[in-house]
Amino acid sequence: MFAGLDDLDWAAMRHAYGSAGEVPDLLRGLVDPDPAVREVALDSMHGAVHHQGDIYDSTAAAVPFLLEALRTPGRPGRDGIAAFLASVVESCGWTETAVRPEPARTALRLIEEAAPALLALVADPDPLVRAAVSPLLAMHRDGIGVLIERAATETDPEVRKAMLEGLGRSADPAVAEHLIGVAARSPIASVSVAALTAAAHIIPELVPTDGITGLLKRAYAEHSEPAHPAGFATDTLIGAVRVRREQADQGRRNPAVARSIDSFARLLGPRVPERIAILTELLRDPHPDVVGDAIFGAGHLIERWRGDYRELVELVAGHLPDPWAERGLHHWVPLCAPAADALAACVARGDGLQRHRSGPPSLTPALAALIGLGDERAFAPLAAIVEGPDRPSDAVQSLRAFPQHAERIVELLLASDVEPDQMVVALGVCGAAARPAVPRILSAPLKGWTARALGRIGGAEAMDALRAGLRGADVPVAVAAAGALWRLESDPEAITVLGAHLEAPSALNELAEIGPAAEKLLPDLRSMMGFPDKRHWTSVNAAICVWRIGGDAEAVTPALVAGWRHNERTRTPIAEQAAGVPALAPLCEAELAEVRRAGTDEYSFSSSQVADDEKLVNACGAALIRNP
């Protein structure tokens, strides 16, 4: 096997991390008798030779040897090779019109030429190979019919499920109709679920959802044995995923349908009311497998799509202290008012700290969510944590959610060993009550965020420090001090200093807040609206300044509209600060008509993406009220 492998100049080829000289060893490792060696080799192939879906010259050069190994009966590791090749094809795009670089064209041509031999693998004696090769075959024009025929007679349930899932890689609506028919005819609920999920990959808008919750419940109630643990461990990403899957499958009634609820619901995409109805019913099911996967599905829905989630949030909260429920509510904070009582009860059961195997503890997601809601019941446990020995790094900053407890916050921090740079954010919301803490704040070098906080605290000592910062050489400090001094006493020198530092984004933010008093800077700000910034931040911030200072809607419209269309992250500040510009009204209306959360896709995640999007929605709604 692998004749000619060492004749190629692999060292001259490239992969994600440089020279591909080790690829021959990796290819041999893929078929090694030791499964641990195979796993390490496969992980390296995915991590370097096919890094994040990229196709290199070494990827294409490896394809003939991968195909040889896959077609050799009895060789170990062929299932991993089949999955690797399927990922290569998917990255290349197996369509007539795809535009591909040379390595991708070469890889795809080689796999295409091998297709007749690969089609025969649907009848391979090894069920792991039959299952793994299905997605690869489904992406080839001749593979669909072969898979449909074989799936109808396949006796291994895992392989049949893989074949149905493979058919979901097709783009042919007729295949989706066939799958919907399979779902309707099958007496086995898990087969029907797999078929409908595959159909949803192709035509999500046409897949029926009537009766789907009952079908899912029956599928989850079926019994199947979890895969036998591999019995070895490797220090690889693939190995870690395998172990997590093995652990998650233990105790499930039917590991074969794990995450099927989320997989099906996610594919329905913008059919948000139907997804809510499905998950709402499943969250009321008594079995933990169903509930756990429904909570996971609720996360994918709420974090990526807009909708009325009050009932869904309340049902998820009813499953606290389930860790997935707690995590989800933390990430959905702006929508979590219906969960406040359940979160408070969850916090009351512990000390608010989540301890880890290594490193300092963190706030529990339940306490963090309650803090995010500004719920009064979060203050006492948070204050106890700040006073205690195991203080998470974000505990002090979290105090800023409770300005009504200004005197207690100042007392807490002055009695603590918290560094001045850490306490200043919390002290800033305390206003004049924090003036006794100013000497402590000033014991550290002045920073931009320190100056902003001092501007909210005020007092003679703070003013002296701000004046010194205004005239100093540190630009972020000078800019922040200028804004603070303007807010405190309308100091005209602040505008002069800001005008000298227009290249600092924070300077533009300060000038927008100052407004018409900064009129002398309009010529410079107008010129900045045409700044060639790919992300449009400079032009947008300059346009907001021009609008807030001079009110010239016609002049600022091109920059604001361009920023809105080309960088979704500019939309919230535009809607908040330039609401009176007439051209923004249709943009806000169009944004509010969107169902998907701004800046997200099915794979994106940020712990703040719900909060960020809800802020945008609220800003657009408020802008339309001001400028109907």
Helices and strands as residue ranges (DSSP letters): G 5-7, G 10-12, E 14-15, E 18-19, H 23-30, H 35-44, I 45-49, G 51-53, H 57-71, H 78-92, H 102-113, H 115-119, G 120-123, H 127-138, H 143-151, H 157-167, H 173-185, H 189-202, H 212-221, H 237-249, G 255-257, H 260-267, H 272-282, H 288-302, H 310-317, H 323-331, G 333-335, G 337-339, H 340-348, E 353-354, E 362-363, H 365-372, G 376-378, H 379-387, H 395-398, G 399-401, G 403-405, H 406-414, H 420-428, G 431-437, H 438-441, H 448-457, H 460-470, H 475-489, H 492-500, H 505-514, G 515-521, H 522-528, H 537-550, H 553-566, G 568-570, H 571-577, H 584-593, H 609-626
